[in-house]
Amino acid sequence: MENSRLRKKKRREGDLMAKWRACRNCKALTTDNKCPICGSDDLTYNWEGIVAIIDPLRSQLAKMLGHDKVGMYALRVW
C-alpha cells in the first residue's frame, strides 16, 4: 500500500516538472514561451537538475554558476 502511494506522488511531481522548459541561453526554467531572464525563445524540455537562486548577490552557488538574477535554473541543458 505504501509503495503505491509513493509511486502516485512521484508521478504527480513528474507531471508538474514536465511542463517546465529550460532556456538554452541562460538555463532559466519557465512554463511560458519566452525566457523570463534573457527573453530568448530557444527553450527545450531536455534538462535536468534544479537550483533556485533567491539572493544572487550573496549566493556563492549563484556566483559559481554565473547567475545574477533571481529565478529557477536547470543545472544541465541539452
C-alpha positions as protocol buffer text, in pm:
chain_id: "A"
residue {
  index: 1
  type: MET
  ca { x: 0 y: 0 z: 0 }
}
residue {
  index: 2
  type: GLU
  ca { x: 279 y: 244 z: 93 }
}
residue {
  index: 3
  type: ASN
  ca { x: 461 y: 167 z: -233 }
}
residue {
  index: 4
  type: SER
  ca { x: 151 y: 255 z: -436 }
}
residue {
  index: 5
  type: ARG
  ca { x: 116 y: 595 z: -268 }
}
residue {
  index: 6
  type: LEU
  ca { x: 483 y: 672 z: -325 }
}
residue {
  index: 7
  type: ARG
  ca { x: 454 y: 589 z: -696 }
}
residue {
  index: 8
  type: LYS
  ca { x: 147 y: 813 z: -734 }
}
residue {
  index: 9
  type: LYS
  ca { x: 327 y: 1100 z: -559 }
}
residue {
  index: 10
  type: LYS
  ca { x: 631 y: 1064 z: -785 }
}
residue {
  index: 11
  type: ARG
  ca { x: 406 y: 1055 z: -1093 }
}
residue {
  index: 12
  type: ARG
  ca { x: 233 y: 1379 z: -986 }
}
residue {
  index: 13
  type: GLU
  ca { x: 567 y: 1551 z: -923 }
}
residue {
  index: 14
  type: GLY
  ca { x: 695 y: 1431 z: -1261 }
}
residue {
  index: 15
  type: ASP
  ca { x: 385 y: 1568 z: -1434 }
}
residue {
  index: 16
  type: LEU
  ca { x: 441 y: 1909 z: -1277 }
}
residue {
  index: 17
  type: MET
  ca { x: 806 y: 1925 z: -1381 }
}
residue {
  index: 18
  type: ALA
  ca { x: 726 y: 1800 z: -1733 }
}
residue {
  index: 19
  type: LYS
  ca { x: 564 y: 2137 z: -1812 }
}
residue {
  index: 20
  type: TRP
  ca { x: 880 y: 2335 z: -1734 }
}
residue {
  index: 21
  type: ARG
  ca { x: 1120 y: 2421 z: -2014 }
}
residue {
  index: 22
  type: ALA
  ca { x: 1478 y: 2543 z: -1989 }
}
residue {
  index: 23
  type: CYS
  ca { x: 1629 y: 2829 z: -2184 }
}
residue {
  index: 24
  type: ARG
  ca { x: 1926 y: 2713 z: -2389 }
}
residue {
  index: 25
  type: ASN
  ca { x: 2097 y: 3051 z: -2343 }
}
residue {
  index: 26
  type: CYS
  ca { x: 2082 y: 3108 z: -1966 }
}
residue {
  index: 27
  type: LYS
  ca { x: 1929 y: 2781 z: -1832 }
}
residue {
  index: 28
  type: ALA
  ca { x: 1634 y: 2959 z: -1667 }
}
residue {
  index: 29
  type: LEU
  ca { x: 1324 y: 2745 z: -1616 }
}
residue {
  index: 30
  type: THR
  ca { x: 987 y: 2867 z: -1737 }
}
residue {
  index: 31
  type: THR
  ca { x: 639 y: 2748 z: -1832 }
}
residue {
  index: 32
  type: ASP
  ca { x: 599 y: 3039 z: -2077 }
}
residue {
  index: 33
  type: ASN
  ca { x: 705 y: 3056 z: -2442 }
}
residue {
  index: 34
  type: LYS
  ca { x: 978 y: 3312 z: -2370 }
}
residue {
  index: 35
  type: CYS
  ca { x: 1260 y: 3313 z: -2115 }
}
residue {
  index: 36
  type: PRO
  ca { x: 1187 y: 3548 z: -1822 }
}
residue {
  index: 37
  type: ILE
  ca { x: 1559 y: 3618 z: -1771 }
}
residue {
  index: 38
  type: CYS
  ca { x: 1709 y: 3679 z: -2116 }
}
residue {
  index: 39
  type: GLY
  ca { x: 1398 y: 3698 z: -2338 }
}
residue {
  index: 40
  type: SER
  ca { x: 1505 y: 3415 z: -2568 }
}
residue {
  index: 41
  type: ASP
  ca { x: 1251 y: 3180 z: -2723 }
}
residue {
  index: 42
  type: ASP
  ca { x: 1507 y: 2897 z: -2763 }
}
residue {
  index: 43
  type: LEU
  ca { x: 1355 y: 2666 z: -2499 }
}
residue {
  index: 44
  type: THR
  ca { x: 1379 y: 2291 z: -2450 }
}
residue {
  index: 45
  type: TYR
  ca { x: 1218 y: 2015 z: -2244 }
}
residue {
  index: 46
  type: ASN
  ca { x: 1557 y: 1841 z: -2230 }
}
residue {
  index: 47
  type: TRP
  ca { x: 1709 y: 1945 z: -1898 }
}
residue {
  index: 48
  type: GLU
  ca { x: 1792 y: 1802 z: -1557 }
}
residue {
  index: 49
  type: GLY
  ca { x: 1863 y: 1928 z: -1206 }
}
residue {
  index: 50
  type: ILE
  ca { x: 1718 y: 2239 z: -1044 }
}
residue {
  index: 51
  type: VAL
  ca { x: 1871 y: 2524 z: -850 }
}
residue {
  index: 52
  type: ALA
  ca { x: 1670 y: 2812 z: -704 }
}
residue {
  index: 53
  type: ILE
  ca { x: 1857 y: 3142 z: -678 }
}
residue {
  index: 54
  type: ILE
  ca { x: 1694 y: 3363 z: -414 }
}
residue {
  index: 55
  type: ASP
  ca { x: 1970 y: 3613 z: -329 }
}
residue {
  index: 56
  type: PRO
  ca { x: 2219 y: 3620 z: -619 }
}
residue {
  index: 57
  type: LEU
  ca { x: 2438 y: 3887 z: -461 }
}
residue {
  index: 58
  type: ARG
  ca { x: 2517 y: 3679 z: -153 }
}
residue {
  index: 59
  type: SER
  ca { x: 2489 y: 3330 z: -301 }
}
residue {
  index: 60
  type: GLN
  ca { x: 2818 y: 3152 z: -364 }
}
residue {
  index: 61
  type: LEU
  ca { x: 2635 y: 2899 z: -580 }
}
residue {
  index: 62
  type: ALA
  ca { x: 2490 y: 3175 z: -799 }
}
residue {
  index: 63
  type: LYS
  ca { x: 2836 y: 3321 z: -845 }
}
residue {
  index: 64
  type: MET
  ca { x: 2984 y: 2981 z: -925 }
}
residue {
  index: 65
  type: LEU
  ca { x: 2711 y: 2909 z: -1184 }
}
residue {
  index: 66
  type: GLY
  ca { x: 2720 y: 3263 z: -1326 }
}
residue {
  index: 67
  type: HIS
  ca { x: 2361 y: 3361 z: -1243 }
}
residue {
  index: 68
  type: ASP
  ca { x: 2300 y: 3721 z: -1135 }
}
residue {
  index: 69
  type: LYS
  ca { x: 1917 y: 3725 z: -1129 }
}
residue {
  index: 70
  type: VAL
  ca { x: 1660 y: 3563 z: -901 }
}
residue {
  index: 71
  type: GLY
  ca { x: 1499 y: 3257 z: -1055 }
}
residue {
  index: 72
  type: MET
  ca { x: 1483 y: 2882 z: -1108 }
}
residue {
  index: 73
  type: TYR
  ca { x: 1759 y: 2738 z: -1324 }
}
residue {
  index: 74
  type: ALA
  ca { x: 1841 y: 2399 z: -1475 }
}
residue {
  index: 75
  type: LEU
  ca { x: 2180 y: 2254 z: -1394 }
}
residue {
  index: 76
  type: ARG
  ca { x: 2217 y: 2079 z: -1729 }
}
residue {
  index: 77
  type: VAL
  ca { x: 2052 y: 2166 z: -2063 }
}
residue {
  index: 78
  type: TRP
  ca { x: 2092 y: 1988 z: -2394 }
}
